[in-house]
Amino acid sequence: MSKYNPNDREKIRRAYLQRGPHQPRGHKFRQTAFGKTKRRFILVWLEYSVTEDAAFCLYCYLCDDDVEASDGKSFITEGFNNWKKPESFKIHIGGPGSLAFRGHDDSELSSNQGNFRELLKFLADHNEETTKFILQNAPKNNKLYSHKIQIDIASSCAIETSKLITEDIGDDYFSILVDECRDVSTKEQMALVLRYVDKKGYVIERFLGIVHVPNTNSLSLKAAIDSLLATYKLTVSRIRGQGYDGASNM
């Protein structure tokens, strides 16, 4: 992508993303021997090169401008075909809780370093006490904006926010609004919103979370709803309304 004019890159990225990853249909994938076991590529969310017999990540290729420094280099330029290590795919894609914190160019000279760093800079500009300990004033290299740190902070905020929502509901009744769709990596996901009346009599709607589901049949979605509610100690017996956008499997 770095070879294209900066003014054209976003348009090109969108065009490729709309087409989705290249996955040959009807192709007999080559089997490679690993000890006594033969393994091969299985169609997932990755691209597959017939000539290289290797998997590539379209999304990293389009969005990672610094390929040489990338942790996922093997999925971008070299191709991945160590089929005996399926866990590598899960490690590469990361958890379903990842957020769009990082920009395409989060270098010091970038005019848009991504949501996380821009918000951190905003906080530093408006809070003198915080400024003493972050960014260029951080001790040594402890700048607290690595990818893992960003995910940890986001997860902590999500936990505290969900805790406040469930405390606001208490032992009262509530309704659920549920919908499902595929994300950009073609994984099925389900979103759940709580609707309830607070202590002041106002009707409140609060987003509780997104859950990735193996498929969208009714049993899988029901299990996902039960699991998410149980995580926040909410019981199905308190539900007094359900909305599913007219989906028959719901």
Beta strands, then each sheet from edge to edge (+ up, - down):
strand 1: 32-34
strand 2: 37-39
strand 3: 47-49
strand 4: 54-56
strand 5: 174-182
strand 6: 188-197
strand 7: 203-212
strand 8: 239-243
sheet 1: 1+ 2-
sheet 2: 3+ 4-
sheet 3: 7+ 6- 5+ 8+
end
